[in-house]
Amino acid sequence: MTAKNIYRELQRLIDEACRVDSFHVAIEGAQALGMTGGRVEKNIFTLDYEFKASDESGASVVLQFHSYDQSKAFDVRPDMNKFDIVLTHPSGLSESHKNQYEG
């Protein structure tokens, strides 16, 4: 599968994940697409994932997921869940897609 096709499928999966308020849709989809990576331990206050894939042409795609607690003292708020994918072409040009949801 080309990096462009992976990117297009990830766009669909990210939008679906945001629609149903479940980051697992995109994470499990990235794994099913054969992307390498997984959970990234940045700190104890966030949940982060990063997946990468490339093709024979040299194009690459990166999926990043970041979830964090928006709450403050006396102000309970839902977690913010953000997705970012970037497709980089061999020429250096790139495309990106972002989406997010609270929950």
N, CA, C and O atoms as a Tinker XYZ file with bonds, in Angstrom:
   412  protein
     1  N      0.854000   -1.183000    0.000000    73     2
     2  CA     0.000000    0.000000    0.000000    64     1     3
     3  C      0.897000    1.243000    0.000000    63     2     4     5
     4  O      1.901000    1.295000    0.711000    81     3
     5  N      0.531000    2.221000   -0.789000    73     3     6
     6  CA     1.334000    3.447000   -0.861000    64     5     7
     7  C      1.087000    4.321000    0.362000    63     6     8     9
     8  O      0.066000    4.202000    1.038000    81     7
     9  N      2.043000    5.197000    0.628000    73     7    10
    10  CA     1.905000    6.130000    1.742000    64     9    11
    11  C      0.665000    7.011000    1.543000    63    10    12    13
    12  O     -0.028000    7.340000    2.506000    81    11
    13  N      0.394000    7.385000    0.302000    73    11    14
    14  CA    -0.786000    8.208000    0.000000    64    13    15
    15  C     -2.077000    7.463000    0.354000    63    14    16    17
    16  O     -2.998000    8.055000    0.917000    81    15
    17  N     -2.147000    6.185000    0.031000    73    15    18
    18  CA    -3.333000    5.396000    0.369000    64    17    19
    19  C     -3.484000    5.219000    1.881000    63    18    20    21
    20  O     -4.596000    5.259000    2.407000    81    19
    21  N     -2.364000    5.024000    2.571000    73    19    22
    22  CA    -2.403000    4.934000    4.039000    64    21    23
    23  C     -2.903000    6.255000    4.615000    63    22    24    25
    24  O     -3.737000    6.270000    5.520000    81    23
    25  N     -2.394000    7.350000    4.090000    73    23    26
    26  CA    -2.808000    8.685000    4.545000    64    25    27
    27  C     -4.317000    8.883000    4.366000    63    26    28    29
    28  O     -4.995000    9.357000    5.278000    81    27
    29  N     -4.830000    8.525000    3.206000    73    27    30
    30  CA    -6.270000    8.675000    2.946000    64    29    31
    31  C     -7.108000    7.821000    3.897000    63    30    32    33
    32  O     -8.139000    8.269000    4.399000    81    31
    33  N     -6.657000    6.585000    4.139000    73    31    34
    34  CA    -7.389000    5.717000    5.063000    64    33    35
    35  C     -7.316000    6.260000    6.494000    63    34    36    37
    36  O     -8.297000    6.191000    7.234000    81    35
    37  N     -6.157000    6.799000    6.882000    73    35    38
    38  CA    -6.038000    7.393000    8.219000    64    37    39
    39  C     -6.941000    8.617000    8.369000    63    38    40    41
    40  O     -7.505000    8.839000    9.440000    81    39
    41  N     -7.081000    9.407000    7.313000    73    39    42
    42  CA    -8.011000   10.537000    7.368000    64    41    43
    43  C     -9.406000   10.048000    7.725000    63    42    44    45
    44  O    -10.066000   10.607000    8.601000    81    43
    45  N     -9.845000    9.007000    7.044000    73    43    46
    46  CA   -11.171000    8.445000    7.296000    64    45    47
    47  C    -11.273000    7.897000    8.724000    63    46    48    49
    48  O    -12.267000    8.130000    9.411000    81    47
    49  N    -10.250000    7.177000    9.162000    73    47    50
    50  CA   -10.267000    6.588000   10.506000    64    49    51
    51  C    -10.257000    7.652000   11.606000    63    50    52    53
    52  O    -10.948000    7.515000   12.615000    81    51
    53  N     -9.476000    8.703000   11.407000    73    51    54
    54  CA    -9.419000    9.781000   12.409000    64    53    55
    55  C    -10.761000   10.487000   12.503000    63    54    56    57
    56  O    -11.241000   10.756000   13.604000    81    55
    57  N    -11.362000   10.786000   11.387000    73    55    58
    58  CA   -12.661000   11.447000   11.411000    64    57    59
    59  C    -13.718000   10.551000   12.059000    63    58    60    61
    60  O    -14.580000   11.036000   12.791000    81    59
    61  N    -13.651000    9.254000   11.793000    73    59    62
    62  CA   -14.574000    8.305000   12.425000    64    61    63
    63  C    -14.314000    8.231000   13.929000    63    62    64    65
    64  O    -15.261000    8.209000   14.715000    81    63
    65  N    -13.046000    8.193000   14.339000    73    63    66
    66  CA   -12.704000    8.155000   15.762000    64    65    67
    67  C    -13.267000    9.372000   16.495000    63    66    68    69
    68  O    -13.765000    9.254000   17.614000    81    67
    69  N    -13.186000   10.519000   15.869000    73    67    70
    70  CA   -13.719000   11.747000   16.485000    64    69    71
    71  C    -15.240000   11.736000   16.512000    63    70    72    73
    72  O    -15.853000   12.241000   17.453000    81    71
    73  N    -15.842000   11.163000   15.488000    73    71    74
    74  CA   -17.305000   11.095000   15.443000    64    73    75
    75  C    -17.854000   10.209000   16.562000    63    74    76    77
    76  O    -18.882000   10.526000   17.161000    81    75
    77  N    -17.167000    9.096000   16.842000    73    75    78
    78  CA   -17.654000    8.151000   17.857000    64    77    79
    79  C    -16.951000    8.324000   19.206000    63    78    80    81
    80  O    -17.177000    7.534000   20.122000    81    79
    81  N    -16.103000    9.345000   19.337000    73    79    82
    82  CA   -15.379000    9.623000   20.587000    64    81    83
    83  C    -14.563000    8.431000   21.080000    63    82    84    85
    84  O    -14.654000    8.050000   22.248000    81    83
    85  N    -13.766000    7.844000   20.187000    73    83    86
    86  CA   -12.933000    6.705000   20.569000    64    85    87
    87  C    -11.631000    6.705000   19.772000    63    86    88    89
    88  O    -11.628000    6.434000   18.571000    81    87
    89  N    -10.537000    7.009000   20.444000    73    87    90
    90  CA    -9.242000    7.032000   19.762000    64    89    91
    91  C     -8.819000    5.645000   19.289000    63    90    92    93
    92  O     -7.977000    5.526000   18.399000    81    91
    93  N     -9.391000    4.602000   19.873000    73    91    94
    94  CA    -9.030000    3.230000   19.507000    64    93    95
    95  C     -9.301000    2.944000   18.022000    63    94    96    97
    96  O     -8.599000    2.140000   17.410000    81    95
    97  N    -10.304000    3.591000   17.450000    73    95    98
    98  CA   -10.627000    3.381000   16.031000    64    97    99
    99  C     -9.396000    3.683000   15.176000    63    98   100   101
   100  O     -9.034000    2.885000   14.311000    81    99
   101  N     -8.762000    4.806000   15.405000    73    99   102
   102  CA    -7.599000    5.203000   14.602000    64   101   103
   103  C     -6.349000    4.411000   14.980000    63   102   104   105
   104  O     -5.576000    4.029000   14.101000    81   103
   105  N     -6.142000    4.162000   16.257000    73   103   106
   106  CA    -4.952000    3.428000   16.698000    64   105   107
   107  C     -4.976000    1.998000   16.160000    63   106   108   109
   108  O     -3.979000    1.517000   15.622000    81   107
   109  N     -6.106000    1.327000   16.305000    73   107   110
   110  CA    -6.221000   -0.041000   15.798000    64   109   111
   111  C     -6.148000   -0.068000   14.271000    63   110   112   113
   112  O     -5.626000   -1.017000   13.685000    81   111
   113  N     -6.672000    0.975000   13.634000    73   111   114
   114  CA    -6.586000    1.073000   12.184000    64   113   115
   115  C     -5.149000    1.230000   11.712000    63   114   116   117
   116  O     -4.752000    0.621000   10.719000    81   115
   117  N     -4.366000    2.043000   12.416000    73   115   118
   118  CA    -2.949000    2.224000   12.062000    64   117   119
   119  C     -2.208000    0.897000   12.172000    63   118   120   121
   120  O     -1.387000    0.567000   11.316000    81   119
   121  N     -2.495000    0.146000   13.213000    73   119   122
   122  CA    -1.855000   -1.164000   13.382000    64   121   123
   123  C     -2.269000   -2.109000   12.263000    63   122   124   125
   124  O     -1.435000   -2.846000   11.737000    81   123
   125  N     -3.545000   -2.096000   11.896000    73   123   126
   126  CA    -4.050000   -2.963000   10.829000    64   125   127
   127  C     -3.439000   -2.596000    9.470000    63   126   128   129
   128  O     -3.297000   -3.457000    8.602000    81   127
   129  N     -3.084000   -1.334000    9.289000    73   127   130
   130  CA    -2.452000   -0.879000    8.047000    64   129   131
   131  C     -0.964000   -1.232000    7.994000    63   130   132   133
   132  O     -0.296000   -0.958000    6.997000    81   131
   133  N     -0.446000   -1.836000    9.061000    73   131   134
   134  CA     0.949000   -2.250000    9.092000    64   133   135
   135  C      1.924000   -1.164000    9.488000    63   134   136   137
   136  O      3.128000   -1.308000    9.273000    81   135
   137  N      1.434000   -0.087000   10.058000    73   135   138
   138  CA     2.318000    0.990000   10.485000    64   137   139
   139  C      3.118000    0.536000   11.706000    63   138   140   141
   140  O      2.638000   -0.263000   12.510000    81   139
   141  N      4.333000    1.048000   11.838000    73   139   142
   142  CA     5.164000    0.721000   12.989000    64   141   143
   143  C      5.031000    1.814000   14.039000    63   142   144   145
   144  O      4.788000    2.976000   13.714000    81   143
   145  N      5.190000    1.435000   15.283000    73   143   146
   146  CA     5.117000    2.397000   16.378000    64   145   147
   147  C      4.189000    1.902000   17.449000    63   146   148   149
   148  O      3.924000    0.705000   17.562000    81   147
   149  N      3.694000    2.835000   18.238000    73   147   150
   150  CA     2.815000    2.502000   19.338000    64   149   151
   151  C      2.814000    3.609000   20.360000    63   150   152   153
   152  O      3.003000    4.783000   20.039000    81   151
   153  N      2.597000    3.212000   21.600000    73   151   154
   154  CA     2.504000    4.204000   22.677000    64   153   155
   155  C      3.867000    4.810000   22.948000    63   154   156   157
   156  O      4.885000    4.116000   22.947000    81   155
   157  N      3.871000    6.121000   23.181000    73   155   158
   158  CA     5.081000    6.875000   23.489000    64   157   159
   159  C      4.927000    7.411000   24.907000    63   158   160   161
   160  O      3.954000    8.101000   25.213000    81   159
   161  N      5.879000    7.096000   25.765000    73   159   162
   162  CA     5.831000    7.557000   27.154000    64   161   163
   163  C      6.476000    8.935000   27.255000    63   162   164   165
   164  O      7.699000    9.050000   27.332000    81   163
   165  N      5.646000    9.986000   27.254000    73   163   166
   166  CA     6.169000   11.346000   27.381000    64   165   167
   167  C      6.156000   11.788000   28.840000    63   166   168   169
   168  O      7.143000   12.325000   29.343000    81   167
   169  N      5.034000   11.560000   29.513000    73   167   170
   170  CA     4.929000   11.838000   30.941000    64   169   171
   171  C      3.689000   11.121000   31.471000    63   170   172   173
   172  O      2.949000   10.509000   30.701000    81   171
   173  N      3.462000   11.192000   32.765000    73   171   174
   174  CA     2.341000   10.460000   33.359000    64   173   175
   175  C      1.006000   11.182000   33.197000    63   174   176   177
   176  O     -0.039000   10.636000   33.550000    81   175
   177  N      1.031000   12.389000   32.671000    73   175   178
   178  CA    -0.187000   13.181000   32.576000    64   177   179
   179  C     -0.852000   13.147000   31.206000    63   178   180   181
   180  O     -1.948000   13.678000   31.030000    81   179
   181  N     -0.188000   12.521000   30.235000    73   179   182
   182  CA    -0.741000   12.474000   28.884000    64   181   183
   183  C     -0.722000   11.041000   28.353000    63   182   184   185
   184  O     -0.038000   10.166000   28.884000    81   183
   185  N     -1.489000   10.839000   27.298000    73   183   186
   186  CA    -1.496000    9.572000   26.574000    64   185   187
   187  C     -1.095000    9.895000   25.143000    63   186   188   189
   188  O     -1.773000   10.669000   24.466000    81   187
   189  N      0.006000    9.306000   24.676000    73   187   190
   190  CA     0.544000    9.637000   23.361000    64   189   191
   191  C      0.856000    8.374000   22.565000    63   190   192   193
   192  O      1.346000    7.384000   23.108000    81   191
   193  N      0.561000    8.429000   21.253000    73   191   194
   194  CA     0.897000    7.357000   20.318000    64   193   195
   195  C      1.535000    7.981000   19.093000    63   194   196   197
   196  O      1.217000    9.111000   18.723000    81   195
   197  N      2.442000    7.235000   18.460000    73   195   198
   198  CA     3.014000    7.660000   17.180000    64   197   199
   199  C      3.236000    6.427000   16.315000    63   198   200   201
   200  O      3.800000    5.428000   16.760000    81   199
   201  N      2.781000    6.519000   15.069000    73   199   202
   202  CA     2.941000    5.450000   14.099000    64   201   203
   203  C      3.541000    6.022000   12.823000    63   202   204   205
   204  O      3.270000    7.167000   12.461000    81   203
   205  N      4.366000    5.215000   12.134000    73   203   206
   206  CA     5.022000    5.657000   10.900000    64   205   207
   207  C      4.934000    4.570000    9.843000    63   206   208   209
   208  O      4.868000    3.380000   10.150000    81   207
   209  N      4.934000    5.011000    8.585000    73   207   210
   210  CA     5.003000    4.095000    7.453000    64   209   211
   211  C      5.635000    4.839000    6.284000    63   210   212   213
   212  O      5.545000    6.063000    6.186000    81   211
   213  N      6.279000    4.073000    5.393000    73   211   214
   214  CA     6.835000    4.666000    4.176000    64   213   215
   215  C      6.668000    3.665000    3.044000    63   214   216   217
   216  O      6.397000    2.486000    3.271000    81   215
   217  N      6.832000    4.153000    1.826000    73   215   218
   218  CA     6.710000    3.272000    0.673000    64   217   219
   219  C      7.981000    3.324000   -0.176000    63   218   220   221
   220  O      8.935000    4.027000    0.158000    81   219
   221  N      7.980000    2.570000   -1.277000    73   219   222
   222  CA     9.155000    2.453000   -2.134000    64   221   223
   223  C      9.556000    3.772000   -2.791000    63   222   224   225
   224  O     10.721000    3.958000   -3.143000    81   223
   225  N      8.604000    4.687000   -2.957000    73   223   226
   226  CA     8.906000    5.965000   -3.612000    64   225   227
   227  C      9.642000    6.932000   -2.687000    63   226   228   229
   228  O     10.178000    7.947000   -3.133000    81   227
   229  N      9.663000    6.604000   -1.389000    73   227   230
   230  CA    10.276000    7.500000   -0.411000    64   229   231
   231  C      9.272000    8.369000    0.319000    63   230   232   233
   232  O      9.646000    9.136000    1.205000    81   231
   233  N      7.995000    8.259000   -0.042000    73   231   234
   234  CA     6.950000    9.002000    0.672000    64   233   235
   235  C      6.744000    8.364000    2.040000    63   234   236   237
   236  O      6.906000    7.155000    2.203000    81   235
   237  N      6.388000    9.179000    3.012000    73   235   238
   238  CA     6.154000    8.665000    4.362000    64   237   239
   239  C      4.934000    9.317000    4.985000    63   238   240   241
   240  O      4.539000   10.422000    4.615000    81   239
   241  N      4.350000    8.614000    5.929000    73   239   242
   242  CA     3.196000    9.126000    6.651000    64   241   243
   243  C      3.424000    8.882000    8.137000    63   242   244   245
   244  O      3.907000    7.824000    8.540000    81   243
   245  N      3.066000    9.884000    8.948000    73   243   246
   246  CA     3.207000    9.802000   10.399000    64   245   247
   247  C      1.868000   10.156000   11.028000    63   246   248   249
   248  O      1.252000   11.166000   10.686000    81   247
   249  N      1.430000    9.311000   11.949000    73   247   250
   250  CA     0.222000    9.563000   12.743000    64   249   251
   251  C      0.652000    9.840000   14.173000    63   250   252   253
   252  O      1.400000    9.061000   14.763000    81   251
   253  N      0.180000   10.947000   14.731000    73   251   254
   254  CA     0.422000   11.260000   16.134000    64   253   255
   255  C     -0.917000   11.466000   16.828000    63   254   256   257
   256  O     -1.823000   12.108000   16.297000    81   255
   257  N     -1.017000   10.905000   18.025000    73   255   258
   258  CA    -2.202000   11.072000   18.860000    64   257   259
   259  C     -1.742000   11.586000   20.206000    63   258   260   261
   260  O     -0.763000   11.093000   20.766000    81   259
   261  N     -2.458000   12.589000   20.736000    73   259   262
   262  CA    -2.113000   13.195000   22.026000    64   261   263
   263  C     -3.408000   13.423000   22.807000    63   262   264   265
   264  O     -4.330000   14.071000   22.311000    81   263
   265  N     -3.472000   12.896000   24.013000    73   263   266
   266  CA    -4.639000   13.066000   24.876000    64   265   267
   267  C     -4.183000   13.637000   26.212000    63   266   268   269
   268  O     -3.196000   13.183000   26.792000    81   267
   269  N     -4.918000   14.643000   26.694000    73   267   270
   270  CA    -4.550000   15.248000   27.972000    64   269   271
   271  C     -5.786000   15.731000   28.713000    63   270   272   273
   272  O     -6.827000   16.007000   28.117000    81   271
   273  N     -5.645000   15.823000   30.021000    73   271   274
   274  CA    -6.708000   16.265000   30.921000    64   273   275
   275  C     -6.770000   17.791000   30.906000    63   274   276   277
   276  O     -5.768000   18.459000   31.158000    81   275
   277  N     -7.935000   18.333000   30.613000    73   275   278
   278  CA    -8.115000   19.791000   30.584000    64   277   279
   279  C     -8.564000   20.360000   31.927000    63   278   280   281
   280  O     -8.693000   21.576000   32.071000    81   279
   281  N     -8.803000   19.496000   32.908000    73   279   282
   282  CA    -9.345000   19.944000   34.196000    64   281   283
   283  C     -8.358000   20.814000   34.956000    63   282   284   285
   284  O     -7.141000   20.688000   34.824000    81   283
   285  N     -8.929000   21.695000   35.752000    73   283   286
   286  CA    -8.162000   22.551000   36.655000    64   285   287
   287  C     -8.850000   22.486000   38.006000    63   286   288   289
   288  O     -9.910000   21.873000   38.134000    81   287
   289  N     -8.272000   23.100000   38.994000    73   287   290
   290  CA    -8.869000   23.095000   40.328000    64   289   291
   291  C    -10.299000   23.634000   40.264000    63   290   292   293
   292  O    -10.540000   24.726000   39.749000    81   291
   293  N    -11.235000   22.859000   40.790000    73   291   294
   294  CA   -12.651000   23.220000   40.854000    64   293   295
   295  C    -13.296000   23.393000   39.479000    63   294   296   297
   296  O    -14.344000   24.028000   39.361000    81   295
   297  N    -12.687000   22.841000   38.463000    73   295   298
   298  CA   -13.222000   22.938000   37.104000    64   297   299
   299  C    -12.954000   21.611000   36.379000    63   298   300   301
   300  O    -11.941000   21.454000   35.697000    81   299
   301  N    -13.878000   20.667000   36.543000    73   299   302
   302  CA   -13.729000   19.358000   35.922000    64   301   303
   303  C    -14.141000   19.446000   34.458000    63   302   304   305
   304  O    -15.249000   19.876000   34.137000    81   303
   305  N    -13.232000   19.030000   33.572000    73   303   306
   306  CA   -13.479000   19.105000   32.132000    64   305   307
   307  C    -13.088000   17.783000   31.486000    63   306   308   309
   308  O    -12.281000   17.041000   32.046000    81   307
   309  N    -13.640000   17.477000   30.325000    73   307   310
   310  CA   -13.281000   16.228000   29.643000    64   309   311
   311  C    -11.858000   16.289000   29.074000    63   310   312   313
   312  O    -11.297000   17.367000   28.878000    81   311
   313  N    -11.299000   15.124000   28.821000    73   311   314
   314  CA    -9.987000   15.054000   28.183000    64   313   315
   315  C    -10.069000   15.599000   26.759000    63   314   316   317
   316  O    -11.101000   15.482000   26.098000    81   315
   317  N     -8.986000   16.187000   26.301000    73   315   318
   318  CA    -8.855000   16.622000   24.913000    64   317   319
   319  C     -8.052000   15.555000   24.178000    63   318   320   321
   320  O     -6.987000   15.150000   24.645000    81   319
   321  N     -8.551000   15.099000   23.040000    73   319   322
   322  CA    -7.930000   14.054000   22.245000    64   321   323
   323  C     -7.647000   14.601000   20.850000    63   322   324   325
   324  O     -8.575000   14.959000   20.124000    81   323
   325  N     -6.367000   14.669000   20.469000    73   323   326
   326  CA    -5.975000   15.292000   19.200000    64   325   327
   327  C     -5.224000   14.308000   18.314000    63   326   328   329
   328  O     -4.350000   13.571000   18.771000    81   327
   329  N     -5.587000   14.316000   17.030000    73   327   330
   330  CA    -4.929000   13.517000   16.016000    64   329   331
   331  C     -4.251000   14.445000   15.011000    63   330   332   333
   332  O     -4.758000   15.521000   14.695000    81   331
   333  N     -3.104000   14.009000   14.519000    73   331   334
   334  CA    -2.389000   14.754000   13.480000    64   333   335
   335  C     -1.701000   13.740000   12.571000    63   334   336   337
   336  O     -0.931000   12.903000   13.043000    81   335
   337  N     -1.973000   13.811000   11.286000    73   335   338
   338  CA    -1.248000   12.965000   10.333000    64   337   339
   339  C     -0.579000   13.851000    9.299000    63   338   340   341
   340  O     -1.123000   14.872000    8.879000    81   339
   341  N      0.614000   13.432000    8.899000    73   339   342
   342  CA     1.379000   14.170000    7.897000    64   341   343
   343  C      1.884000   13.187000    6.855000    63   342   344   345
   344  O      2.498000   12.170000    7.179000    81   343
   345  N      1.613000   13.510000    5.602000    73   343   346
   346  CA     2.140000   12.767000    4.468000    64   345   347
   347  C      3.244000   13.615000    3.853000    63   346   348   349
   348  O      3.006000   14.750000    3.440000    81   347
   349  N      4.459000   13.057000    3.794000    73   347   350
   350  CA     5.583000   13.775000    3.199000    64   349   351
   351  C      5.985000   13.076000    1.913000    63   350   352   353
   352  O      6.295000   11.884000    1.905000    81   351
   353  N      5.973000   13.838000    0.827000    73   351   354
   354  CA     6.341000   13.325000   -0.487000    64   353   355
   355  C      7.863000   13.354000   -0.647000    63   354   356   357
   356  O      8.532000   14.113000    0.054000    81   355
   357  N      8.418000   12.557000   -1.540000    73   355   358
   358  CA     9.870000   12.570000   -1.766000    64   357   359
   359  C     10.403000   13.959000   -2.131000    63   358   360   361
   360  O     11.565000   14.265000   -1.862000    81   359
   361  N      9.577000   14.783000   -2.731000    73   359   362
   362  CA     9.999000   16.139000   -3.106000    64   361   363
   363  C     10.134000   17.057000   -1.897000    63   362   364   365
   364  O     10.670000   18.160000   -2.010000    81   363
   365  N      9.648000   16.605000   -0.737000    73   363   366
   366  CA     9.692000   17.428000    0.468000    64   365   367
   367  C      8.372000   18.104000    0.775000    63   366   368   369
   368  O      8.165000   18.590000    1.886000    81   367
   369  N      7.470000   18.138000   -0.209000    73   367   370
   370  CA     6.147000   18.710000    0.029000    64   369   371
   371  C      5.370000   17.801000    0.968000    63   370   372   373
   372  O      5.570000   16.586000    0.979000    81   371
   373  N      4.491000   18.393000    1.750000    73   371   374
   374  CA     3.719000   17.574000    2.681000    64   373   375
   375  C      2.255000   17.994000    2.702000    63   374   376   377
   376  O      1.894000   19.110000    2.327000    81   375
   377  N      1.431000   17.062000    3.153000    73   375   378
   378  CA     0.009000   17.278000    3.372000    64   377   379
   379  C     -0.268000   16.905000    4.819000    63   378   380   381
   380  O      0.395000   16.030000    5.375000    81   379
   381  N     -1.244000   17.564000    5.434000    73   379   382
   382  CA    -1.588000   17.185000    6.803000    64   381   383
   383  C     -3.094000   17.223000    7.020000    63   382   384   385
   384  O     -3.834000   17.899000    6.305000    81   383
   385  N     -3.514000   16.483000    8.022000    73   383   386
   386  CA    -4.914000   16.422000    8.413000    64   385   387
   387  C     -4.950000   16.342000    9.921000    63   386   388   389
   388  O     -4.213000   15.564000   10.526000    81   387
   389  N     -5.810000   17.148000   10.534000    73   387   390
   390  CA    -5.947000   17.176000   11.978000    64   389   391
   391  C     -7.416000   17.079000   12.351000    63   390   392   393
   392  O     -8.295000   17.524000   11.612000    81   391
   393  N     -7.661000   16.491000   13.506000    73   391   394
   394  CA    -9.012000   16.451000   14.052000    64   393   395
   395  C     -8.884000   16.211000   15.545000    63   394   396   397
   396  O     -7.848000   15.747000   16.022000    81   395
   397  N     -9.941000   16.527000   16.281000    73   395   398
   398  CA    -9.909000   16.363000   17.728000    64   397   399
   399  C    -11.305000   16.202000   18.281000    63   398   400   401
   400  O    -12.292000   16.538000   17.626000    81   399
   401  N    -11.379000   15.680000   19.505000    73   399   402
   402  CA   -12.652000   15.575000   20.193000    64   401   403
   403  C    -12.401000   15.640000   21.697000    63   402   404   405
   404  O    -11.307000   15.344000   22.178000    81   403
   405  N    -13.431000   16.032000   22.416000    73   403   406
   406  CA   -13.379000   16.022000   23.879000    64   405   407
   407  C    -14.157000   14.811000   24.360000    63   406   408   409
   408  O    -15.218000   14.479000   23.832000    81   407
   409  N    -13.609000   14.162000   25.368000    73   407   410
   410  CA   -14.326000   13.016000   25.911000    64   409   411
   411  C    -13.462000   12.124000   26.717000    63   410   412
   412  O    -13.934000   11.113000   27.238000    81   411
